[in-house]
Amino acid sequence: TEIYTLSLHDALPISETHIQGGTKAKNNALLIRELFLMKIQTILAAGAMTVAAIAAQNAQAGAVLDGIKAKGFVQCGVNTGLPGFSAANAEGKWEGIDVDVCRGIAAALLGDANSVQYTPLTAAQRFTALQSGEIDILSRNTTATTTRDAKLGLTFVGINYYDGQGFLIPKALGVSSATELDGATVCVEPGTTTELNLADYFRAKGMSFEPVVIENINEATAAFFSGRCDVYTTDASGLASIRTQMAENPDDYAILPEIISKEPLGPVVAQGDEQWSDVARWALIAMIEAEEYGVTMENVDDMKANSTNPGVQRLLGVSPGMGEALGLDEAWAYNIIKQVGNYGESYEKNVTAKLGLERGLNALWTDGGLQYAWPVR
């Protein structure tokens, strides 16, 4: 940025009649005048471009949020079927920790956690659906990475599950470590960090493998259980889901002890609507902070009426201001907790109860985990 300081003397029009001296002096003065006018034109043009850019940005900002309000529901992209995270139950109702993220956002924005429609997506379909506007948010066990965040035009709004990649095997294979998998056939989904990590791990260990790449998770797991692959690889939580929920006899299968990657999984939105990304981000944070304060579905009304904790009062809208900051009703976080529950409640009913997985890295920071809410203040 250049800053020009202009005096009144500079601003005077310069013509030959104002100039004292010879021809050379007059020519120099006229040149100065022309340069001065060029500077002014440059400044004005730059200013016009800046105003246009701001106007264009403001025209785009809020488009997703306004669209959700107009149609009355959040369009949420989910897995085609991963119990514990996002899967339709026997009645066709979507359940899971990823589903609860979308339900919490709907409760915050629309006042109704059920104001969500779900779009099942494969790993290969998910980013295109988000970029094209087919969905408003992707909450589908998706790993945050540099290229996804910076090159695909996406914004991760938080991490709702810290995971890592592992290997599922039939016990009949007779191995107890991933280092014994040289030459194995491995079922893997395309378009995933899983596929890349698999190649990195085997190359680093000097081993070979034969990939069996299948896009649909149900077809991939069917191939594994039929014996087409020696090994199935994905996030460890996904392996637990596949083993406990899809295997005919879960005791015939084992998850090997090696975790070969970091997989921070979280909801993601398209860039361009900062207010929408703020709402999504703080809805997840509110669920975590509610657990930190011990606010649950069962006691939220009592906490709202009787708690003297300033943090709880801010969270539940007793002390106003947080809703206004987000462009929401002051009951935004109360609605999330009352209708969906806090993060720990969501984890317990979806992950621990269905998959048998304890909190581990997903415990609160006060319990040795990584879940840590930004302050709602």
Residue, then its C-alpha position, 0 to 999 in steps of 0.5 A: t500500500e502506498i500513502y501519498t501526502l498532498s499539500l494544497h500547493d500540490a493541488l493547484p492547477i499548473s499552467e504556463t501562466h502560473i509558471q515563472g522562469g524559462t521554457k525548461a522551468k515551464n516544461n518541468a512544472l507541466l511534467i510535475r502536474e501530469l505526474f500528479l494527475m496520474k497519481i490521483q487517477t491511480i489512487l481513485a482507480a485502486g479505490a474503485m477496485t477495492v470498493a468493487a471487491i468488497a461489494a462482490q464479497n458482501a454479495q457472496a457472504g451469507a448466501v448459504l446461510d440465507g438459503i438455509k433460512a429460506k428453505g427451512f432445513v440444513q442439507c447435510g452430506v453424510n456417509t452412505g452407512l457407517p454405524g456410530f458416525s452416520a447411518a440410517n437405522a431400521e426406521g430410516k432415521w439417520e443416527g451417529i456422531d456426525v449426524d448429531v453435528c448437523r442436528g446441533i447446527a439446525a437447532a442453533l440456526l432454525g430452533d429445530a434439530n430435526s430440520v435436516q435433510y441427509t445426502p448419503l455420499t461416497a468418499a469420491q462424491r463428497f467434495t464435489a457435492l459440497q463445492s457444487g452447493e448440493i449440500d450445505i455442510l459435509s459431516r462425514n468422517t472427513t480428515a482435515t488436511t492442507t490440500r483440502d483446506a487450501k486447494l479445494g476451497l473448503t473450511f473445516v469448522g472443527i474436529n469432532y473425532y480424533d482418529g488414526q488409520g488401522f487394519l482389520i483382518p480375519k484372525a484366520l490370516g494368522v498375523s498379529s502385526a501390520t509389519e507381517l502384511d507383505g504381499a497382502t491384498v488390501c480393500v480400500e476406498p478411493g479418494t481418501t487419505t486412507e489410500l495415500n497413507l496405505a501406500d506410504y506405510f508399505r513403501a516406508k516398510g519396504m513391503s508390497f501390497e495389492p490394492v482392491v479399490i472399491e468406492n462404496i463402503n458396503e461393497a468394499t466390506a462385502a468384498f472383505f468378508s467374502g475373502r476377496c481381500d486379506v485386509y481392510t483398512t480405514d480409520a480405526s473407528g470405522l474398522a470398529s464399526i465394520r467389525t461390530q456392526m457388519a461382520e456375521n461373527p465379530d470374534d472372527y476378526a481383529i484390528l491390528p495394534e498399529i495406528i499408521s496416521k493421524e486422522p482429525l475428522g470434522p465437519v467442513v463447509a465451502q469457503g465464501d460464507e463466513q457467517w455460515s462457517d461461524v454458526a457451524r463452528w460454534a455449534l460444535i464448540a457449544m456441545i463441547e463446552a456444555e460437557e465441560y460445564g456439566v450441562t446435559m439434556e436432562n439438567v439444561d433447564d435447571m442450569k439455565a434457571n439456577s446456575t450462577n456460573p458466568g460461563v454457563q449463563r453466557l452459554l445458555g443465553v441468560s447473559p445475552g450477547m453470544g447469540e447476537a454475535l452469531g446472528l442467532d437467537e440467544a437460545w441457540a446453545y440451549n436449543i442444541i443441548k436440549q434437543v441433541g445433548n452435549y458432546g459427551e452424550s452424543y459420543e456415549k450413545n453413538v460411539t461407545a454404546k454401538l462400537g464399544l470405543e472408549r473416549g481415548l483422544n476424544a476425552l475432554w482435555t481435563d481428562g487427558g484427551l484433546q477435546y477443548a472448547w474455545p471460550v463462548r464469551 
